[in-house]
């Protein structure tokens, strides 16, 4: 699939068929993640491919309800977790991205005011992955609103690593709608912010 | 360009020709960023396209030296900033990505243990942008090691927004080498971390 077609036609998919997902397609997705750039080539990303039904159910239970001013509503991606054949959980090694080469006292010395860049580097890989899924006819929806410490327990994520995001992976049951995007004139300026 | 070819053949480019960059190509890059997914469609990204020579020089001056245990070395991307026709600075609105809909006391109430997801969402857009540049024959290198508060002053970034990353954009003077990637066996596990 053409790059621009992939970027523009990818949608967040919240209902999936129960059709199985081929291992070869998953490998292509993981490989696309691997080729993302990263801070000093630290490649802090780690991917856990979850197919086990019991593990998937436990992970689905960690999706957080979203608080509205007057009530709580289910995470809109909750429906996506039912019966989806695969969930990919993306973890990060902390203390590497964003750090200089010096680690005095065994602690990473971060170079910028953003501290650890694991969120940034993980997302570079995740964007490659969701595009690679879409180009192979598979749907995804990137989920952040889940109980990450609980997922770390479920997957036995060791100290020094964090669960960052996860996405179901399956054959879309619907086409997906594009939520409206801001116009370029609202988000782009020239030589100075807002100009 | 095919998506997988774009993902695998993109390189971080650290030397550029002085050839001008067409506005139409830049618009295609910005548009690719705009089509990234984001937390609750908050689209926190803001792009500043810098062509003004004086502004570019000031930004180039903010690149941080990298500390090694025994000395400081220039940011390896410093060379890329000389004479490059365009620098794109990516800023983020804070307090939106990662937040629920409730903002008691005017403060965002973040849903996860990661707090504000601006780093993640900005990176989703940036990965689309570097792929879109590459597919149009342009090179980039994503830079994090710069003095972001200083860039915020240079570009008059208002309160509530942060400068996150920047990248030079120009015609590559060299092909770029791929730093070695970890094998999938080193970064992928099944149903449990490390298995």
Interface residues (C-beta under 8 A of the other chain):
Chain A: X1 X2 X3 X4 X6 X7 X8 X10 X12 X27 X28 X30 X31 X32 X34 X35 X36 X37 X39 X41 X43 X45 X46 X47 X48 X49 X50 X51 X52 X55 X64 X66 X67 X68 X69 X91 X98 X100 X101 X102 X109 X111 X112 X113 X114 X117 X119 X120 X121 X122 X123 X124 X126 X127 X128 X130 X131 X132 X135 X142 X144 X145 X146 X148 X149 X155 X156 X157 X158 X161 X164 X165 X179 X180 X181 X182 X184 X187 X188 X189 X190 X191 X192 X193 X194
Chain B: X1 X2 X3 X4 X6 X7 X8 X10 X12 X27 X28 X30 X31 X32 X34 X35 X36 X37 X39 X41 X43 X45 X46 X47 X48 X49 X50 X51 X52 X55 X64 X66 X67 X68 X69 X91 X98 X100 X101 X102 X109 X111 X112 X113 X114 X117 X119 X120 X121 X122 X123 X124 X126 X127 X128 X130 X131 X132 X135 X142 X144 X145 X146 X148 X149 X155 X156 X157 X158 X161 X164 X165 X179 X180 X181 X182 X184 X187 X188 X189 X190 X191 X192 X193 X194
